[in-house]
């Protein structure tokens, strides 16, 4: 059984012990298992992932570097047509949608994103989204929740970010274990007791 890694702070943001593409794959599988164990229908409608080569080719066509963690992300699942199926949070948007939004952001001069090396992976809103840095030369990508209402945009990052997609997925697993994320059988909906989540996690807005 996978043990949930500890969170710690780095100069670039919060991360978890052993963060890596290999750990991310294990964490995503553990997350799916824990969700389906509580709600057997939770994964209905989720699309299967893409092949590694398909993902790399799609990024290459946009002249974007694809961090290895994003390869793992879209190999795992291509997301769901709904933003919050059955109330689930942090549902990936599909690769097609991510790159479509990237082109829209590029044509709009990246009014929301800090720069042209960022892509959205969660949230389809025009003014707020979770995004990942796709620049080269970094072992682990920076992950940030971006919101133009908070004065973010080109060249500006939020004060609280995470290093590696392992970090928010670890927090989801922890939230399930602690009961902060729970499935209500009578309502057939998932919910999050946000006030129970550690403050430094909440400040990133990645849950």
Secondary structure, 3 states (H helix, E strand, C coil): CCCCCCEEEECCEEEECCCCHHHHHHHHHHHHHHHHHHCCCCCCCCCCCCCHHHHHHHHHHCCCCCCHHHHHHHHHCCCCCCCCHHHCCCCECCHHHHHHHHHHHHHCCCCCCCCCCEEEEECCCCCEEEEEECCCCCCCCEEEEEEHHHCCECCECCCCCEECHHHHHHHHHHHHHHCCEEEECCCCEEEECHHHCCHHHHCCCCC
